[in-house]
Amino acid sequence: MTLDEITGRLFRLKGVSFGKNPIFDKRHDYVRGGQFSENTEWEAFYSRKFNKILRSEGINPIMVYKGKYEFPISFNHRNLTTSIFEVIGDTRLDEFFYIMETLSINMPSGFSYRLNQLYEDIGFVVGRLKKLMDRNNMSWSDNPQRSNAHIGNIVVYRHDTQYIGVGLVDFDSSSDSSEKSSDGLREQQQVEFESVQRSALQGLISPRPIGRNYDPYFVRQEHRIFFIEGFIRGYTAEGKVNNLIESHRLENLLDSLPNVSEESKSAYLGRASGLGRLGMNTVLGRRKSYQNTIVNDEKNKIPNRSMNFYNLILNSP
């Protein structure tokens, strides 16, 4: 992430984490932490397509492709390339869940109740956005074995003083009806409908450090289940799509935290649209300990009543 201090605009550079000695994986044809020009062009195409869909609903896109830069480093005669996106924010939902659940340890029941409400609200919006994508014959990924549909590719940000926004990002492996058959596209969308829910029951999706010490397996599934419930409800809902949540949901949570200064609360809220980490270090410093909850495959099962909804939902009016 980089901030243009003159204009105040925020940009994300994708494909710049390959380090001094890039490692090329011949088997899977990719560079760890990097990408090639064709990946950049693919994501540019599908991010523009989804942004057009969003604008048709009156939604301001979270991520807008601005261009690319080719490095003088090549593998198999292909240069490493970075995508340049202008973004509103880049705090990923897995990060947001982690920090809220760290704060929730040993908190009174009122905090958990408000947290569950917020999770359900976020899930509802994500469900609406995913349904919007599916309705417009687009998928988040092009391979049922490798899905981009997970909470690490969902962004939460501060829209303004009254609302928190939610957006979907990372379309470097998206597809649509021009690339897949009708059955193939529906199969892919069904996989994504389920993978969003599975990912919500896991810890951090990518190794992005939150502060100096963090546990990638920490998760409180008793809260995450409300996100899943909201996601299913949002996917089945009708009417105009809105990606905003009233910010008082988060503000009420922060107000219930003991020993947190107004400065810390302001940092937590204000930096939601900043460099993407919601002022996490500031708030985390107020709570030193937490319990570890290790998830396993048995616990990661989707609730039964959310299964087999897909065909019914996609064909609903």
Secondary structure, DSSP 8 states (H G I E B T S, - for coil): -EE-TTT--EEEEES----SS--EETTTTEETT--BHHHHHHHHHHHHHHHHHHHHTT---SEEEEEEEEEEEEETTEEEEEEEEEES--EEHHHHHHHHHHHHTT--HHHHHHHHHHHHHHHHHHHHHHHHHHHTTEES-SBTTB---SGGGEEEEE-SSSEEEEEE---TT-EETTTS-HHHHHHHHHHHHHHHHHHHTSS-SS----SS---TT---HHHHHHHHHHHHHHHH--S----EEETHHHHHHHHTSTT--HHHHHHHHHGGGTTSSTTHHHHHTT----------TTTT---GGGTT-HHHHHT--
